Amino acid sequence: NSDKVFKALNKFGFPNTKALPHAETVQLTDATKVFCYQAGSMDSALAVMSEGKTVLNVNDCEINAKDCRRIERSIGKIDTILNQFSIAGYSGYKERENYLPAQAENVLKKMLTNHVDLGAAVTIPFASFIYFSSEDNRYINEYGNKPQDAVDYFTKNGQDMAVLYPGDSYEVGTVGYDSATALERFRQLYEKGGELTFDEGAVVPLDEIAAAFDKLSTHLRDKYPATLLRFLKPVTVSIPDLETTIIFDVSKGEFREAADAADDADLIVRSQPLHFGFSFPYGIQTLGVSARYTLIKNFPNWRKHRILFSLNNAELYLKPRHLFTSKNFGFFRKRLPGAFNQLAYRIKVMR
């Protein structure tokens, strides 16, 4: 529900842009058409259909069985799915060893479920070929899935997967693709993970963090009702590289230092990711994607903040003068079918 991406593309020299409608097929050429399925407030899956074959790029889009049925009804048989196979972020819970193994397995379960629900012939694991490269998020690497893990999981469940190494080719519709060479190359690559570099990250002065928060909180209080913001309680954040602790309150626009509250912190975040989180509409969501924070306590309050920041990034503002616009009515009208299903699913996965 935003044109900010298109504004950025225009600045980069791409004057001709078109937003793909939700759950509608768009003809690109006589031979090729596309289908975009939006999920949640930000993510989307993209199907490309050409010469009687269909590829669906799910990426990290959170779609469940009802979404899959709607997609299949709309575009028919799906030959190949492109999907995420490993961890691409973390909610920051302190007990990592209790949460991350299950999170990694859930990604594989999601792949398999999408594959079965969509009736695909082959899935290609193509997202999450990454390593977390900061000192405060490198711990994620030891819990991630490798391509071989994805193949083993699919094979155990009697489903077909094709693994491609950069530069490899795959003809859509091919079943029984030989992934042995690609898997061996990835095995060798992952063995060298310990040789990669890790960044300490820049140190951002506290006054710059405070200024970024002040700008963000002013914006939020302009766009969202005060009665809603009062549901957000203050958040205490320990900033280890500045050796201090701060408390921020979105509803009041307050940001203050409280060094004596370090033992009572809700979050632990270094100065650079905290500053980034306050500086951009997508900043707090990026904090989760980058896994550069630790959540100690007060989980429900932090979840409420995450929901608010997600709405803000999607430009879904809730004060009446911002909410009741023709743009929003058009957005909600197109998204209404399946909206409650998606809302329930998003709340479930955010727990």
Contacts in CASP RR format, 6 or more apart in sequence:
PFRMAT RR
TARGET T0000
AUTHOR 0000-0000-0000
METHOD contacts of the structure
MODEL  1
NSDKVFKALNKFGFPNTKALPHAETVQLTDATKVFCYQAGSMDSALAVMS
EGKTVLNVNDCEINAKDCRRIERSIGKIDTILNQFSIAGYSGYKERENYL
PAQAENVLKKMLTNHVDLGAAVTIPFASFIYFSSEDNRYINEYGNKPQDA
VDYFTKNGQDMAVLYPGDSYEVGTVGYDSATALERFRQLYEKGGELTFDE
GAVVPLDEIAAAFDKLSTHLRDKYPATLLRFLKPVTVSIPDLETTIIFDV
SKGEFREAADAADDADLIVRSQPLHFGFSFPYGIQTLGVSARYTLIKNFP
NWRKHRILFSLNNAELYLKPRHLFTSKNFGFFRKRLPGAFNQLAYRIKVM
R
1 41 0 8 1.000
1 314 0 8 1.000
1 315 0 8 1.000
1 316 0 8 1.000
1 327 0 8 1.000
1 328 0 8 1.000
1 331 0 8 1.000
2 314 0 8 1.000
2 315 0 8 1.000
3 19 0 8 1.000
4 315 0 8 1.000
6 17 0 8 1.000
6 19 0 8 1.000
9 17 0 8 1.000
10 17 0 8 1.000
20 26 0 8 1.000
20 34 0 8 1.000
20 36 0 8 1.000
20 44 0 8 1.000
20 46 0 8 1.000
21 36 0 8 1.000
21 334 0 8 1.000
22 36 0 8 1.000
22 37 0 8 1.000
22 38 0 8 1.000
22 334 0 8 1.000
22 335 0 8 1.000
23 35 0 8 1.000
23 36 0 8 1.000
23 37 0 8 1.000
23 38 0 8 1.000
23 70 0 8 1.000
23 71 0 8 1.000
23 74 0 8 1.000
23 334 0 8 1.000
23 337 0 8 1.000
24 35 0 8 1.000
24 36 0 8 1.000
25 33 0 8 1.000
25 34 0 8 1.000
25 35 0 8 1.000
25 49 0 8 1.000
25 74 0 8 1.000
25 75 0 8 1.000
26 33 0 8 1.000
26 34 0 8 1.000
26 35 0 8 1.000
26 36 0 8 1.000
27 33 0 8 1.000
28 34 0 8 1.000
31 50 0 8 1.000
31 51 0 8 1.000
32 48 0 8 1.000
32 49 0 8 1.000
32 50 0 8 1.000
33 48 0 8 1.000
33 49 0 8 1.000
33 50 0 8 1.000
34 46 0 8 1.000
34 47 0 8 1.000
34 48 0 8 1.000
34 49 0 8 1.000
35 46 0 8 1.000
35 47 0 8 1.000
35 49 0 8 1.000
35 71 0 8 1.000
35 74 0 8 1.000
35 75 0 8 1.000
36 44 0 8 1.000
36 45 0 8 1.000
36 46 0 8 1.000
36 47 0 8 1.000
37 44 0 8 1.000
37 45 0 8 1.000
37 46 0 8 1.000
37 47 0 8 1.000
37 61 0 8 1.000
37 63 0 8 1.000
37 67 0 8 1.000
37 70 0 8 1.000
37 71 0 8 1.000
37 74 0 8 1.000
38 44 0 8 1.000
38 335 0 8 1.000
39 45 0 8 1.000
39 61 0 8 1.000
39 62 0 8 1.000
39 63 0 8 1.000
39 67 0 8 1.000
39 342 0 8 1.000
40 62 0 8 1.000
40 342 0 8 1.000
40 343 0 8 1.000
40 346 0 8 1.000
41 310 0 8 1.000
41 311 0 8 1.000
41 313 0 8 1.000
41 314 0 8 1.000
41 316 0 8 1.000
42 285 0 8 1.000
42 310 0 8 1.000
42 313 0 8 1.000
42 314 0 8 1.000
43 59 0 8 1.000
43 60 0 8 1.000
43 61 0 8 1.000
43 62 0 8 1.000
44 61 0 8 1.000
45 56 0 8 1.000
45 57 0 8 1.000
45 58 0 8 1.000
45 59 0 8 1.000
45 61 0 8 1.000
45 63 0 8 1.000
45 71 0 8 1.000
46 56 0 8 1.000
46 57 0 8 1.000
47 54 0 8 1.000
47 55 0 8 1.000
47 56 0 8 1.000
47 57 0 8 1.000
47 71 0 8 1.000
47 75 0 8 1.000
47 78 0 8 1.000
48 54 0 8 1.000
48 55 0 8 1.000
48 57 0 8 1.000
49 75 0 8 1.000
53 79 0 8 1.000
53 80 0 8 1.000
53 172 0 8 1.000
53 173 0 8 1.000
54 75 0 8 1.000
54 76 0 8 1.000
54 77 0 8 1.000
54 78 0 8 1.000
54 79 0 8 1.000
54 80 0 8 1.000
54 172 0 8 1.000
55 78 0 8 1.000
55 79 0 8 1.000
55 80 0 8 1.000
55 81 0 8 1.000
55 82 0 8 1.000
55 172 0 8 1.000
56 71 0 8 1.000
56 75 0 8 1.000
56 78 0 8 1.000
56 80 0 8 1.000
56 81 0 8 1.000
56 82 0 8 1.000
56 118 0 8 1.000
56 120 0 8 1.000
57 81 0 8 1.000
57 82 0 8 1.000
58 81 0 8 1.000
58 82 0 8 1.000
58 83 0 8 1.000
58 84 0 8 1.000
58 114 0 8 1.000
59 82 0 8 1.000
59 83 0 8 1.000
59 84 0 8 1.000
59 127 0 8 1.000
60 84 0 8 1.000
60 88 0 8 1.000
60 127 0 8 1.000
62 110 0 8 1.000
62 345 0 8 1.000
62 346 0 8 1.000
62 349 0 8 1.000
63 71 0 8 1.000
63 114 0 8 1.000
64 341 0 8 1.000
64 345 0 8 1.000
65 113 0 8 1.000
65 117 0 8 1.000
66 338 0 8 1.000
66 341 0 8 1.000
67 338 0 8 1.000
67 341 0 8 1.000
67 342 0 8 1.000
68 114 0 8 1.000
68 117 0 8 1.000
68 118 0 8 1.000
69 117 0 8 1.000
70 337 0 8 1.000
70 338 0 8 1.000
71 78 0 8 1.000
71 118 0 8 1.000
72 78 0 8 1.000
72 118 0 8 1.000
72 119 0 8 1.000
77 119 0 8 1.000
78 118 0 8 1.000
78 119 0 8 1.000
78 120 0 8 1.000
79 120 0 8 1.000
79 121 0 8 1.000
79 122 0 8 1.000
79 172 0 8 1.000
79 173 0 8 1.000
80 120 0 8 1.000
80 121 0 8 1.000
80 122 0 8 1.000
80 123 0 8 1.000
80 124 0 8 1.000
80 162 0 8 1.000
80 170 0 8 1.000
80 172 0 8 1.000
80 173 0 8 1.000
81 114 0 8 1.000
81 115 0 8 1.000
81 118 0 8 1.000
81 120 0 8 1.000
81 122 0 8 1.000
81 123 0 8 1.000
81 124 0 8 1.000
82 123 0 8 1.000
82 124 0 8 1.000
82 126 0 8 1.000
82 127 0 8 1.000
83 110 0 8 1.000
83 111 0 8 1.000
83 114 0 8 1.000
83 115 0 8 1.000
83 123 0 8 1.000
83 124 0 8 1.000
83 125 0 8 1.000
83 126 0 8 1.000
83 127 0 8 1.000
84 107 0 8 1.000
84 110 0 8 1.000
84 111 0 8 1.000
84 125 0 8 1.000
84 127 0 8 1.000
84 128 0 8 1.000
85 107 0 8 1.000
85 108 0 8 1.000
85 111 0 8 1.000
85 125 0 8 1.000
85 126 0 8 1.000
85 127 0 8 1.000
85 128 0 8 1.000
85 145 0 8 1.000
85 147 0 8 1.000
85 149 0 8 1.000
85 150 0 8 1.000
86 104 0 8 1.000
86 107 0 8 1.000
86 128 0 8 1.000
86 130 0 8 1.000
86 144 0 8 1.000
86 145 0 8 1.000
86 146 0 8 1.000
86 150 0 8 1.000
87 100 0 8 1.000
87 103 0 8 1.000
87 104 0 8 1.000
87 107 0 8 1.000
87 128 0 8 1.000
87 140 0 8 1.000
87 143 0 8 1.000
87 144 0 8 1.000
87 145 0 8 1.000
88 127 0 8 1.000
88 128 0 8 1.000
88 130 0 8 1.000
88 289 0 8 1.000
89 140 0 8 1.000
89 288 0 8 1.000
89 289 0 8 1.000
89 290 0 8 1.000
89 291 0 8 1.000
90 96 0 8 1.000
90 99 0 8 1.000
90 100 0 8 1.000
90 103 0 8 1.000
90 137 0 8 1.000
90 140 0 8 1.000
90 288 0 8 1.000
90 291 0 8 1.000
91 99 0 8 1.000
91 288 0 8 1.000
91 295 0 8 1.000
92 288 0 8 1.000
92 291 0 8 1.000
92 293 0 8 1.000
92 294 0 8 1.000
92 295 0 8 1.000
93 99 0 8 1.000
93 294 0 8 1.000
93 295 0 8 1.000
94 294 0 8 1.000
94 295 0 8 1.000
94 296 0 8 1.000
96 139 0 8 1.000
96 143 0 8 1.000
100 140 0 8 1.000
100 143 0 8 1.000
100 144 0 8 1.000
101 143 0 8 1.000
103 143 0 8 1.000
104 143 0 8 1.000
104 144 0 8 1.000
104 145 0 8 1.000
107 128 0 8 1.000
107 145 0 8 1.000
108 145 0 8 1.000
108 149 0 8 1.000
108 150 0 8 1.000
108 153 0 8 1.000
111 123 0 8 1.000
111 125 0 8 1.000
111 150 0 8 1.000
111 153 0 8 1.000
111 154 0 8 1.000
112 153 0 8 1.000
112 154 0 8 1.000
112 157 0 8 1.000
112 159 0 8 1.000
114 120 0 8 1.000
114 123 0 8 1.000
115 123 0 8 1.000
115 154 0 8 1.000
115 159 0 8 1.000
116 159 0 8 1.000
121 160 0 8 1.000
121 173 0 8 1.000
121 175 0 8 1.000
122 160 0 8 1.000
122 161 0 8 1.000
122 162 0 8 1.000
122 173 0 8 1.000
122 174 0 8 1.000
122 175 0 8 1.000
122 176 0 8 1.000
122 177 0 8 1.000
123 154 0 8 1.000
123 159 0 8 1.000
123 160 0 8 1.000
123 161 0 8 1.000
123 162 0 8 1.000
124 161 0 8 1.000
124 162 0 8 1.000
124 163 0 8 1.000
124 164 0 8 1.000
124 170 0 8 1.000
125 147 0 8 1.000
125 150 0 8 1.000
125 161 0 8 1.000
125 163 0 8 1.000
126 164 0 8 1.000
128 144 0 8 1.000
128 145 0 8 1.000
131 141 0 8 1.000
131 193 0 8 1.000
131 196 0 8 1.000
132 138 0 8 1.000
132 139 0 8 1.000
132 140 0 8 1.000
132 141 0 8 1.000
132 290 0 8 1.000
132 291 0 8 1.000
133 196 0 8 1.000
133 197 0 8 1.000
133 198 0 8 1.000
133 199 0 8 1.000
134 198 0 8 1.000
134 199 0 8 1.000
134 200 0 8 1.000
134 201 0 8 1.000
134 290 0 8 1.000
134 292 0 8 1.000
135 198 0 8 1.000
135 199 0 8 1.000
135 200 0 8 1.000
135 201 0 8 1.000
136 270 0 8 1.000
136 273 0 8 1.000
136 292 0 8 1.000
136 293 0 8 1.000
137 290 0 8 1.000
137 291 0 8 1.000
137 292 0 8 1.000
138 198 0 8 1.000
140 291 0 8 1.000
141 193 0 8 1.000
146 186 0 8 1.000
146 187 0 8 1.000
146 190 0 8 1.000
147 163 0 8 1.000
147 179 0 8 1.000
147 182 0 8 1.000
147 183 0 8 1.000
147 186 0 8 1.000
148 183 0 8 1.000
148 186 0 8 1.000
148 187 0 8 1.000
150 161 0 8 1.000
150 163 0 8 1.000
151 161 0 8 1.000
151 163 0 8 1.000
151 179 0 8 1.000
151 183 0 8 1.000
154 160 0 8 1.000
154 161 0 8 1.000
155 161 0 8 1.000
160 175 0 8 1.000
160 176 0 8 1.000
160 177 0 8 1.000
161 179 0 8 1.000
162 170 0 8 1.000
162 174 0 8 1.000
162 176 0 8 1.000
162 177 0 8 1.000
162 179 0 8 1.000
163 179 0 8 1.000
163 182 0 8 1.000
163 183 0 8 1.000
163 186 0 8 1.000
164 170 0 8 1.000
164 179 0 8 1.000
164 182 0 8 1.000
165 181 0 8 1.000
165 182 0 8 1.000
165 185 0 8 1.000
165 186 0 8 1.000
168 182 0 8 1.000
170 177 0 8 1.000
201 270 0 8 1.000
201 272 0 8 1.000
202 271 0 8 1.000
202 272 0 8 1.000
203 241 0 8 1.000
203 242 0 8 1.000
203 271 0 8 1.000
203 272 0 8 1.000
204 271 0 8 1.000
204 272 0 8 1.000
204 274 0 8 1.000
204 275 0 8 1.000
205 271 0 8 1.000
206 239 0 8 1.000
206 242 0 8 1.000
206 244 0 8 1.000
206 246 0 8 1.000
206 257 0 8 1.000
206 271 0 8 1.000
208 275 0 8 1.000
209 239 0 8 1.000
209 246 0 8 1.000
209 255 0 8 1.000
209 271 0 8 1.000
209 274 0 8 1.000
209 275 0 8 1.000
209 278 0 8 1.000
210 246 0 8 1.000
210 255 0 8 1.000
212 275 0 8 1.000
212 277 0 8 1.000
212 278 0 8 1.000
212 279 0 8 1.000
213 248 0 8 1.000
213 253 0 8 1.000
213 255 0 8 1.000
213 278 0 8 1.000
214 253 0 8 1.000
214 255 0 8 1.000
215 278 0 8 1.000
216 278 0 8 1.000
216 279 0 8 1.000
217 248 0 8 1.000
217 250 0 8 1.000
217 253 0 8 1.000
217 255 0 8 1.000
218 253 0 8 1.000
219 312 0 8 1.000
220 229 0 8 1.000
220 250 0 8 1.000
220 308 0 8 1.000
220 312 0 8 1.000
221 229 0 8 1.000
221 250 0 8 1.000
221 251 0 8 1.000
221 253 0 8 1.000
222 319 0 8 1.000
223 312 0 8 1.000
223 317 0 8 1.000
223 318 0 8 1.000
223 319 0 8 1.000
223 322 0 8 1.000
224 308 0 8 1.000
224 311 0 8 1.000
224 312 0 8 1.000
224 317 0 8 1.000
224 318 0 8 1.000
224 319 0 8 1.000
225 318 0 8 1.000
225 319 0 8 1.000
226 251 0 8 1.000
228 318 0 8 1.000
229 250 0 8 1.000
229 251 0 8 1.000
229 308 0 8 1.000
230 251 0 8 1.000
231 304 0 8 1.000
232 249 0 8 1.000
232 250 0 8 1.000
232 251 0 8 1.000
232 301 0 8 1.000
232 304 0 8 1.000
232 305 0 8 1.000
232 308 0 8 1.000
233 249 0 8 1.000
233 298 0 8 1.000
233 301 0 8 1.000
234 247 0 8 1.000
234 248 0 8 1.000
234 249 0 8 1.000
234 254 0 8 1.000
235 247 0 8 1.000
235 248 0 8 1.000
235 249 0 8 1.000
235 266 0 8 1.000
235 267 0 8 1.000
235 298 0 8 1.000
235 301 0 8 1.000
235 302 0 8 1.000
235 305 0 8 1.000
236 245 0 8 1.000
236 246 0 8 1.000
236 247 0 8 1.000
236 258 0 8 1.000
236 261 0 8 1.000
236 264 0 8 1.000
236 265 0 8 1.000
236 266 0 8 1.000
236 267 0 8 1.000
237 245 0 8 1.000
237 246 0 8 1.000
237 247 0 8 1.000
237 248 0 8 1.000
237 265 0 8 1.000
237 266 0 8 1.000
237 267 0 8 1.000
237 268 0 8 1.000
237 269 0 8 1.000
237 274 0 8 1.000
238 244 0 8 1.000
238 245 0 8 1.000
238 262 0 8 1.000
238 265 0 8 1.000
238 267 0 8 1.000
238 268 0 8 1.000
238 269 0 8 1.000
239 245 0 8 1.000
239 246 0 8 1.000
239 269 0 8 1.000
239 270 0 8 1.000
239 271 0 8 1.000
239 274 0 8 1.000
240 268 0 8 1.000
240 270 0 8 1.000
241 270 0 8 1.000
241 271 0 8 1.000
242 271 0 8 1.000
243 259 0 8 1.000
244 257 0 8 1.000
244 259 0 8 1.000
244 262 0 8 1.000
245 257 0 8 1.000
245 258 0 8 1.000
245 259 0 8 1.000
245 260 0 8 1.000
245 261 0 8 1.000
245 262 0 8 1.000
245 265 0 8 1.000
246 255 0 8 1.000
246 256 0 8 1.000
246 257 0 8 1.000
246 258 0 8 1.000
247 254 0 8 1.000
247 255 0 8 1.000
247 256 0 8 1.000
247 258 0 8 1.000
247 261 0 8 1.000
248 254 0 8 1.000
248 255 0 8 1.000
249 255 0 8 1.000
250 305 0 8 1.000
250 308 0 8 1.000
265 296 0 8 1.000
266 295 0 8 1.000
266 296 0 8 1.000
266 297 0 8 1.000
266 298 0 8 1.000
266 301 0 8 1.000
266 302 0 8 1.000
267 293 0 8 1.000
267 294 0 8 1.000
267 295 0 8 1.000
267 296 0 8 1.000
267 302 0 8 1.000
268 293 0 8 1.000
268 294 0 8 1.000
268 296 0 8 1.000
269 287 0 8 1.000
269 292 0 8 1.000
269 293 0 8 1.000
269 294 0 8 1.000
270 292 0 8 1.000
273 287 0 8 1.000
273 290 0 8 1.000
273 292 0 8 1.000
273 293 0 8 1.000
274 287 0 8 1.000
274 293 0 8 1.000
276 283 0 8 1.000
276 286 0 8 1.000
276 287 0 8 1.000
277 283 0 8 1.000
277 284 0 8 1.000
277 286 0 8 1.000
277 287 0 8 1.000
280 286 0 8 1.000
281 309 0 8 1.000
281 312 0 8 1.000
281 313 0 8 1.000
281 315 0 8 1.000
282 313 0 8 1.000
283 309 0 8 1.000
283 313 0 8 1.000
284 305 0 8 1.000
284 306 0 8 1.000
284 309 0 8 1.000
285 306 0 8 1.000
285 309 0 8 1.000
285 310 0 8 1.000
285 313 0 8 1.000
287 293 0 8 1.000
295 302 0 8 1.000
303 350 0 8 1.000
303 351 0 8 1.000
306 350 0 8 1.000
307 350 0 8 1.000
311 317 0 8 1.000
311 318 0 8 1.000
316 323 0 8 1.000
316 328 0 8 1.000
317 323 0 8 1.000
332 339 0 8 1.000
END
